[in-house]
Amino acid sequence: MAVVNGEAVERAYAGQAWREVYTRLTAGRVSLTADDLVRLSTAAYLLGHDDESFESRERAYREYVRDGGPAQAARCAFFLAMPLLLRGEPARANGWLARARRLLDEHGLDCVERGYLLVPVGLQRIQGGDNRGAHAAFTGAVEFAARFGDADLLALGRHAQGRALIKLHRTSEGLALLDEAMVAVTSGEVSPIAAGVVYCSAIEGCHEVFDLTRAQEWTASLSAWCAAQPDLVLFRGQCLVHRSQVLQVLGAWPEALAEARRAGERLSGPRRQPALGMALYQEAELHRLRGEFAAAEDGYRRASEYGHPTQPGCALLRLAQGRTAAAVTAIGHAVTEAADDHLVRARMLAAQVEIVLAAGEFGVARGAADELSAIAAEIGMPLLRATAAHARGAVLLAEGDPSAALGELRAACEGWAELAAPYEGARSRLLIGRARQLTGDDDAAEVDFAAARAVLARLGAATEGALETSLTEREVQVLALVAEGLSNRQIAAELGISEHTVRRHLQNVYAKLDVPSRAAAATHAVQHHLI
């Protein structure tokens, strides 16, 4: 029987050398104490060996129960339940949580483990839409953590409080608690599993509220944390997804795509991690932006198979493919389904404005832009403010008020510049060019168009959808003149053709672009860089 070198294991554990910890403890598996089994479970979990981690923690639970350690056994039950809960196995998770509560009740214990058991209560309440109840549960966990001086539970509870407050429209308070929890993590006060959970959840919360600056800062910190633990597998996949999201906004699309693919590979082990769907969706988004529609379609489908929502990306893909009616239907359902979550709804509304403008539904677009603007004012994040300004400008342009549109679109461009977001900036600048064109400032418009197209070309952005490539040269000429506001008679005179021929070309354009009117065709042409 191999004998475990306790001092060597302690040194490796303190140095976060998880493979060495795992190797040394598995060599002496038969003789391990309950504490050794917890260390083995932790190392296996961080290395991505989920089944071995579960088995070791289960053995530790039984050892603690046998040796009279009900509090330690209850903590084991908590760490057995949480991965099950996150993987979508609530029945097994609730079984372990019930065991933990029964142990503590039978021994009449007032201990910090009761606080740990409030964390899954809060998570389940959030999943059920009871955000106030979730906040109360997380607050209870924090109170236990403070009373017993438990740094792990304090970080877990505070960051969860923050996420709940964000859902309760108390964004500033929520972000402050996320920052507080993150300071504890970056200061090394929190153990590895709790630290990884807080890192990933806090960054997810930053993306949720469109706080790109915080997301960049904490993502860089998470990357450094992962790099300091070369053996780490568990949180590295989520880290790569978050890096990809940040790189996408910054315009580093090849690097973003590479990170998303690496994330998918790391998360696709024998037991696929919950974040795999997020990685697949992120990869699909990048394919869509680059015009790689078949790959995007496949990515959204696979993301859906792993439980990740596919909107608004899938609806925007339909728009890019020229399937405008399908896009309108899809985004309409997505907006309705997000009625109870203002942050998710904001993402859907931004896409809805673009889609329904292409369909000529200007009233719907105005309503979506106004609601998006109200959410942006409440949240106060630069990314969302710029998004809302772009939406308002696009609607004003479609409504025939280019002068008012210019003010909104300039504000959007200033926001994108501050955020160093080149793709979004180029999209706003295309609309500025269109607005200047309509006000008669053709020279300035050409400068804007050229600058925007140069950025889009550098990024490798799609410039036209699949059906748009079927427009004939003459149809594109007619469409460009429609976008300039010319009548059929004026277009006929400009091109030296009859008005009847102009009408026929326009009927073909409407059919190919799946739009109902001149205004919708012009909007679609500008949005998809056809003119």
Legacy VTK file of the C-alpha trace (Angstrom):
# vtk DataFile Version 3.0
C-alpha trace
ASCII
DATASET POLYDATA
POINTS 531 float
0.000 0.000 0.000
1.453 3.408 -0.998
1.862 5.913 1.827
0.885 9.514 1.203
3.584 12.099 1.916
1.465 14.599 3.802
4.025 17.399 3.784
4.594 17.096 0.039
0.849 17.194 -0.570
0.498 20.265 1.656
3.269 22.062 -0.247
1.773 21.172 -3.626
-1.698 22.224 -2.484
-0.445 25.556 -1.149
1.420 26.097 -4.411
-1.703 25.264 -6.439
0.132 22.462 -8.241
-3.073 20.547 -8.819
-1.659 17.751 -10.965
0.967 16.937 -8.330
-1.682 16.943 -5.597
-3.854 14.654 -7.693
-0.997 12.279 -8.562
0.283 11.962 -4.980
-3.161 11.416 -3.479
-4.375 8.932 -6.086
-1.225 6.864 -5.484
-2.318 6.327 -1.892
-6.070 6.405 -2.462
-6.869 3.483 -0.106
-5.253 5.081 2.953
-6.597 8.613 2.556
-8.208 10.474 5.436
-11.378 12.495 4.995
-9.313 15.702 4.737
-7.103 14.068 2.089
-10.185 13.062 0.140
-11.413 16.670 0.154
-8.042 17.798 -1.238
-8.172 15.076 -3.865
-11.703 16.071 -4.809
-10.661 19.713 -5.155
-7.633 18.885 -7.310
-9.631 16.519 -9.515
-12.373 19.126 -9.944
-9.915 21.830 -10.999
-8.267 19.394 -13.429
-11.628 18.644 -15.017
-11.963 15.087 -13.624
-15.558 15.568 -12.497
-16.430 11.930 -11.802
-13.339 11.333 -9.684
-13.943 14.596 -7.850
-17.498 13.568 -7.032
-16.459 10.096 -5.916
-13.730 11.459 -3.609
-16.030 14.064 -2.062
-18.695 11.412 -1.563
-16.150 9.223 0.278
-15.130 12.212 2.393
-18.781 12.796 3.314
-19.123 9.206 4.527
-15.846 9.407 6.471
-16.914 12.601 8.235
-20.307 11.119 9.129
-18.658 7.969 10.501
-16.018 9.900 12.491
-18.461 12.394 14.032
-17.895 15.432 11.839
-21.426 16.500 10.838
-20.455 20.079 9.930
-17.644 18.912 7.630
-19.985 16.315 6.122
-22.593 19.019 5.481
-19.957 21.124 3.703
-19.091 18.112 1.534
-22.775 17.737 0.694
-22.869 21.389 -0.381
-19.917 20.915 -2.754
-21.527 17.760 -4.123
-24.837 19.550 -4.721
-23.603 22.721 -6.422
-22.130 21.146 -9.601
-25.257 19.018 -9.920
-27.440 22.103 -9.642
-25.408 23.980 -12.246
-25.481 20.970 -14.589
-29.251 20.849 -14.469
-29.680 17.882 -12.114
-31.852 19.458 -9.397
-33.226 16.206 -7.967
-29.802 14.814 -7.048
-28.660 18.242 -5.878
-31.678 18.645 -3.597
-31.054 15.178 -2.201
-27.588 16.153 -1.037
-28.798 19.477 0.337
-31.533 17.695 2.297
-28.912 15.362 3.742
-26.820 18.320 4.839
-29.744 20.062 6.541
-30.789 16.866 8.306
-27.261 16.333 9.657
-27.081 19.856 11.054
-30.583 19.657 12.506
-29.994 16.271 14.149
-26.892 17.601 15.903
-28.433 21.003 16.672
-25.489 22.822 15.122
-25.287 26.573 14.669
-22.393 26.730 12.204
-21.239 28.417 9.013
-22.377 25.448 6.937
-25.961 26.640 7.445
-24.904 29.769 5.554
-23.463 27.704 2.726
-26.812 25.946 2.365
-28.510 29.303 1.748
-26.519 29.814 -1.476
-28.333 27.116 -3.510
-31.624 28.365 -2.028
-30.872 31.768 -3.545
-29.847 30.288 -6.892
-33.052 28.285 -7.133
-35.095 31.389 -6.315
-33.361 33.322 -9.094
-34.118 30.506 -11.518
-37.745 30.730 -10.413
-37.856 34.502 -10.959
-37.966 35.390 -7.244
-35.101 37.905 -7.211
-36.120 39.486 -3.888
-36.262 36.099 -2.231
-32.877 35.247 -3.734
-31.368 38.450 -2.354
-32.719 37.621 1.100
-31.160 34.136 0.969
-27.775 35.499 -0.144
-27.930 38.164 2.573
-28.457 35.396 5.115
-25.399 33.581 3.754
-23.298 36.733 4.123
-24.451 37.148 7.712
-23.341 33.596 8.568
-20.019 34.183 6.795
-19.360 37.397 8.732
-20.313 35.814 12.064
-18.024 32.808 11.575
-15.240 34.547 9.630
-15.499 32.374 6.513
-13.826 34.156 3.565
-15.095 31.724 0.917
-18.731 32.054 1.888
-18.369 35.821 2.282
-17.131 36.148 -1.319
-19.727 33.736 -2.685
-22.547 35.425 -0.787
-21.552 39.013 -1.551
-21.099 38.437 -5.258
-24.450 36.603 -5.365
-26.076 39.516 -3.525
-24.667 41.757 -6.232
-26.078 39.643 -9.054
-29.503 39.653 -7.366
-29.434 43.441 -6.894
-28.655 43.886 -10.585
-31.738 41.858 -11.427
-33.698 44.088 -9.035
-32.671 47.180 -11.087
-30.221 48.293 -8.359
-27.242 48.202 -10.701
-24.797 50.504 -8.887
-25.267 48.701 -5.567
-24.916 45.349 -7.284
-21.697 46.259 -9.068
-20.226 47.612 -5.840
-20.770 44.223 -4.186
-19.241 42.431 -7.175
-16.163 44.652 -6.840
-15.957 43.941 -3.115
-16.119 40.193 -3.673
-13.534 40.423 -6.447
-11.093 42.308 -4.241
-11.215 39.413 -1.769
-10.527 36.982 -4.626
-7.640 38.936 -6.144
-6.107 39.413 -2.692
-5.803 35.639 -2.316
-8.275 35.424 0.570
-10.507 32.873 -1.175
-9.859 29.199 -1.966
-9.568 28.105 -5.634
-13.035 26.703 -6.330
-14.832 29.641 -4.698
-12.427 32.057 -6.409
-13.125 30.599 -9.844
-16.881 30.695 -9.287
-16.777 34.351 -8.226
-14.457 35.326 -11.096
-16.671 33.807 -13.789
-19.957 34.937 -12.292
-18.742 38.504 -11.686
-17.510 38.843 -15.271
-20.794 37.415 -16.521
-22.566 40.035 -14.413
-20.460 42.800 -16.008
-21.423 41.617 -19.494
-25.031 41.356 -18.356
-25.130 45.087 -17.509
-23.058 46.113 -20.559
-20.150 47.193 -18.329
-17.350 46.608 -20.819
-14.700 48.406 -18.767
-15.215 46.215 -15.699
-15.477 43.118 -17.874
-12.111 43.904 -19.459
-10.456 44.519 -16.090
-11.729 41.389 -14.392
-11.151 39.246 -17.494
-7.500 40.295 -17.518
-7.302 39.407 -13.824
-8.940 36.018 -14.446
-6.491 35.321 -17.272
-3.555 36.028 -14.950
-5.100 33.827 -12.231
-5.492 30.939 -14.683
-1.963 31.437 -16.064
-0.541 31.169 -12.538
-2.052 27.661 -12.323
-0.872 25.866 -15.481
-2.664 22.650 -14.506
-6.038 24.384 -14.197
-8.740 23.159 -16.583
-12.088 23.936 -14.966
-12.257 27.730 -15.193
-9.890 28.193 -18.146
-12.690 27.467 -20.632
-14.969 30.167 -19.201
-11.990 32.520 -19.105
-11.413 32.016 -22.835
-15.071 32.757 -23.633
-14.919 36.021 -21.695
-11.646 36.961 -23.420
-13.288 36.257 -26.767
-16.222 38.536 -25.916
-13.901 41.399 -25.015
-11.708 40.867 -28.105
-14.811 40.890 -30.313
-15.830 44.352 -29.125
-12.259 45.613 -29.553
-12.268 44.420 -33.175
-9.699 41.637 -32.797
-11.945 39.104 -34.511
-9.399 36.441 -35.561
-8.075 36.318 -31.994
-11.615 36.298 -30.592
-12.573 33.372 -32.832
-9.451 31.444 -31.826
-10.241 31.956 -28.126
-13.864 30.859 -28.606
-12.703 27.690 -30.370
-10.157 26.938 -27.646
-12.886 27.432 -25.056
-15.132 24.971 -26.865
-12.343 22.397 -26.977
-11.591 22.761 -23.270
-15.247 22.569 -22.296
-15.994 19.527 -24.502
-14.508 16.836 -22.282
-16.177 13.536 -21.403
-18.576 15.488 -19.145
-19.349 18.683 -21.003
-19.270 21.824 -18.886
-22.307 24.146 -18.628
-20.352 26.964 -20.321
-19.979 24.964 -23.567
-23.204 26.444 -24.955
-21.889 29.955 -24.270
-18.644 29.159 -26.130
-20.546 27.778 -29.132
-22.828 30.833 -29.252
-19.840 33.163 -29.120
-18.181 31.325 -31.995
-21.424 31.494 -33.991
-21.659 35.254 -33.410
-18.199 35.788 -34.843
-18.996 33.646 -37.880
-22.150 35.703 -38.454
-20.280 38.994 -38.297
-17.718 37.668 -40.788
-20.408 36.532 -43.220
-19.740 32.824 -42.641
-23.414 32.019 -42.428
-23.309 28.220 -42.710
-20.840 28.029 -39.829
-22.945 30.494 -37.821
-26.077 28.436 -38.432
-24.332 25.305 -37.197
-22.953 27.142 -34.170
-26.327 28.459 -33.055
-27.851 25.001 -33.462
-25.146 23.386 -31.335
-25.368 26.136 -28.705
-29.099 25.471 -28.445
-28.430 21.756 -27.968
-26.363 22.647 -24.890
-29.066 24.874 -23.434
-27.794 28.311 -24.461
-30.290 30.869 -25.862
-29.682 31.664 -29.535
-31.225 35.119 -29.732
-30.641 37.765 -30.857
-27.876 36.192 -32.935
-30.097 33.789 -34.852
-32.607 36.517 -35.785
-29.780 38.767 -36.992
-28.474 35.860 -39.054
-31.874 35.525 -40.723
-31.773 39.259 -41.530
-28.284 38.948 -43.026
-29.498 36.022 -45.131
-32.294 38.177 -46.528
-34.996 36.277 -44.646
-36.452 39.445 -43.161
-39.904 38.088 -42.313
-38.377 35.177 -40.369
-36.075 37.610 -38.565
-39.005 39.833 -37.558
-40.938 36.874 -36.162
-37.961 35.465 -34.260
-36.932 38.728 -32.630
-40.548 39.547 -31.775
-40.849 36.304 -29.831
-37.491 36.931 -28.141
-38.529 40.417 -26.976
-41.790 39.061 -25.584
-40.046 36.217 -23.755
-37.658 38.716 -22.108
-40.488 40.741 -20.588
-39.361 40.055 -17.007
-35.637 40.674 -17.509
-34.813 44.245 -18.532
-31.169 43.459 -19.285
-31.874 40.563 -21.629
-34.691 42.606 -23.133
-32.265 45.457 -23.902
-30.176 43.129 -26.090
-33.275 41.947 -27.888
-34.607 45.494 -28.392
-31.338 46.642 -29.993
-31.593 43.834 -32.533
-35.315 44.428 -33.018
-34.739 48.029 -34.075
-32.362 46.932 -36.827
-34.583 44.080 -37.998
-37.955 45.846 -38.086
-36.458 48.904 -39.793
-35.332 46.586 -42.584
-38.924 45.329 -42.755
-40.348 48.864 -42.913
-42.099 48.593 -39.534
-41.090 52.053 -38.373
-43.653 52.309 -35.569
-42.396 49.104 -33.966
-38.824 50.354 -34.373
-39.677 53.663 -32.662
-41.248 51.832 -29.701
-38.270 49.491 -29.359
-35.779 52.376 -29.556
-37.664 54.369 -26.915
-37.780 51.410 -24.530
-34.105 50.681 -25.125
-33.277 54.311 -24.376
-35.176 54.154 -21.084
-33.229 51.061 -20.017
-29.951 52.696 -21.073
-30.761 55.776 -18.974
-31.498 53.565 -15.972
-28.356 51.410 -16.303
-26.071 54.287 -17.252
-23.404 52.178 -18.993
-21.513 53.760 -21.931
-21.942 50.662 -24.114
-25.708 50.650 -23.714
-25.958 54.438 -24.120
-24.105 54.210 -27.433
-26.318 51.315 -28.527
-29.446 53.312 -27.726
-28.146 56.434 -29.494
-27.444 54.361 -32.628
-30.960 52.925 -32.483
-32.563 56.360 -32.104
-30.480 57.699 -34.991
-31.439 54.794 -37.244
-35.130 55.322 -36.494
-34.978 59.086 -37.091
-33.218 58.454 -40.381
-35.923 56.003 -41.456
-38.611 58.472 -40.369
-37.164 61.099 -42.695
-35.423 63.371 -40.183
-31.720 63.168 -41.137
-30.748 66.335 -39.251
-32.019 64.969 -35.929
-30.515 61.568 -36.776
-27.066 63.131 -37.184
-26.997 64.295 -33.566
-27.861 60.858 -32.212
-25.460 59.058 -34.529
-22.589 61.397 -33.650
-23.238 60.664 -29.972
-23.168 56.946 -30.749
-19.860 57.301 -32.614
-18.320 59.199 -29.692
-19.409 56.396 -27.370
-17.963 53.708 -29.624
-14.682 55.627 -29.883
-14.387 55.856 -26.102
-14.977 52.110 -25.869
-12.565 51.369 -28.752
-15.352 49.438 -30.527
-14.528 49.766 -34.265
-17.285 47.597 -35.783
-20.095 49.360 -33.979
-18.453 52.707 -34.768
-18.319 51.864 -38.466
-21.995 50.887 -38.498
-22.954 54.222 -36.927
-20.714 56.108 -39.342
-22.425 54.469 -42.338
-25.701 55.897 -41.089
-24.056 59.295 -40.575
-22.995 59.161 -44.229
-26.550 58.368 -45.241
-27.905 61.248 -43.128
-25.406 63.703 -44.641
-26.304 62.471 -48.101
-29.965 63.237 -47.426
-29.109 66.735 -46.196
-27.190 67.409 -49.422
-23.670 67.159 -47.993
-22.472 64.571 -50.519
-18.732 65.197 -50.084
-18.855 64.620 -46.322
-21.059 61.585 -46.890
-18.469 60.023 -49.186
-15.791 60.537 -46.531
-17.955 58.800 -43.936
-18.820 55.925 -46.270
-15.180 55.392 -47.232
-13.944 55.478 -43.631
-16.633 53.076 -42.428
-16.079 50.628 -45.276
-12.333 50.663 -44.666
-12.898 49.633 -41.042
-15.346 46.912 -42.058
-12.906 45.578 -44.645
-10.067 45.543 -42.104
-12.230 43.630 -39.635
-13.339 41.130 -42.267
-16.989 42.020 -41.689
-19.715 40.710 -43.958
-20.715 43.368 -46.459
-23.773 41.695 -47.887
-26.061 38.801 -47.191
-26.586 35.726 -49.332
-29.660 36.993 -51.173
-28.248 40.484 -51.601
-25.537 39.097 -53.892
-28.296 38.167 -56.347
-29.138 41.821 -57.074
-28.179 42.794 -60.589
-25.943 45.776 -61.237
-28.940 47.765 -62.512
-31.014 46.832 -59.429
-28.207 48.089 -57.188
-28.130 51.359 -59.176
-31.882 51.799 -58.792
-31.673 50.969 -55.083
-28.916 53.522 -54.542
-31.016 56.249 -56.166
-34.050 55.261 -54.086
-31.871 55.605 -50.996
-30.961 59.140 -52.159
-34.672 60.009 -52.143
-35.263 60.168 -55.899
-38.703 59.428 -57.359
-39.277 56.810 -60.057
-39.419 59.578 -62.694
-36.125 61.049 -61.498
-34.486 57.598 -61.423
-35.691 56.905 -64.954
-34.211 60.196 -66.165
-30.931 59.586 -64.324
-30.464 56.094 -65.768
-32.029 56.676 -69.179
-34.724 54.041 -68.753
-38.531 54.117 -68.550
-40.535 54.512 -65.331
-42.087 51.116 -66.049
-38.598 49.556 -66.019
-37.799 51.326 -62.754
-40.973 49.885 -61.180
-40.037 46.401 -62.411
-36.529 46.689 -60.962
-37.980 47.834 -57.637
-40.403 44.916 -57.540
-37.432 42.571 -58.017
-35.481 44.341 -55.281
-38.414 44.088 -52.838
-38.748 40.377 -53.534
-35.037 39.613 -53.266
-34.577 41.616 -50.060
-37.911 40.497 -48.597
-38.975 44.082 -47.845
-42.361 45.762 -48.431
-41.536 49.337 -49.453
-39.078 51.898 -50.843
-38.211 53.130 -47.366
-37.563 49.606 -46.108
-35.403 48.835 -49.145
-33.347 51.997 -48.618
-32.862 51.246 -44.922
-31.875 47.660 -45.686
-29.368 48.828 -48.296
-27.631 51.189 -45.879
-27.586 48.714 -43.014
-26.063 45.998 -45.197
-23.555 48.251 -46.936
-25.014 47.752 -50.422
-24.647 51.410 -51.344
LINES 1 532
531 0 1 2 3 4 5 6 7 8 9 10 11 12 13 14 15 16 17 18 19 20 21 22 23 24 25 26 27 28 29 30 31 32 33 34 35 36 37 38 39 40 41 42 43 44 45 46 47 48 49 50 51 52 53 54 55 56 57 58 59 60 61 62 63 64 65 66 67 68 69 70 71 72 73 74 75 76 77 78 79 80 81 82 83 84 85 86 87 88 89 90 91 92 93 94 95 96 97 98 99 100 101 102 103 104 105 106 107 108 109 110 111 112 113 114 115 116 117 118 119 120 121 122 123 124 125 126 127 128 129 130 131 132 133 134 135 136 137 138 139 140 141 142 143 144 145 146 147 148 149 150 151 152 153 154 155 156 157 158 159 160 161 162 163 164 165 166 167 168 169 170 171 172 173 174 175 176 177 178 179 180 181 182 183 184 185 186 187 188 189 190 191 192 193 194 195 196 197 198 199 200 201 202 203 204 205 206 207 208 209 210 211 212 213 214 215 216 217 218 219 220 221 222 223 224 225 226 227 228 229 230 231 232 233 234 235 236 237 238 239 240 241 242 243 244 245 246 247 248 249 250 251 252 253 254 255 256 257 258 259 260 261 262 263 264 265 266 267 268 269 270 271 272 273 274 275 276 277 278 279 280 281 282 283 284 285 286 287 288 289 290 291 292 293 294 295 296 297 298 299 300 301 302 303 304 305 306 307 308 309 310 311 312 313 314 315 316 317 318 319 320 321 322 323 324 325 326 327 328 329 330 331 332 333 334 335 336 337 338 339 340 341 342 343 344 345 346 347 348 349 350 351 352 353 354 355 356 357 358 359 360 361 362 363 364 365 366 367 368 369 370 371 372 373 374 375 376 377 378 379 380 381 382 383 384 385 386 387 388 389 390 391 392 393 394 395 396 397 398 399 400 401 402 403 404 405 406 407 408 409 410 411 412 413 414 415 416 417 418 419 420 421 422 423 424 425 426 427 428 429 430 431 432 433 434 435 436 437 438 439 440 441 442 443 444 445 446 447 448 449 450 451 452 453 454 455 456 457 458 459 460 461 462 463 464 465 466 467 468 469 470 471 472 473 474 475 476 477 478 479 480 481 482 483 484 485 486 487 488 489 490 491 492 493 494 495 496 497 498 499 500 501 502 503 504 505 506 507 508 509 510 511 512 513 514 515 516 517 518 519 520 521 522 523 524 525 526 527 528 529 530
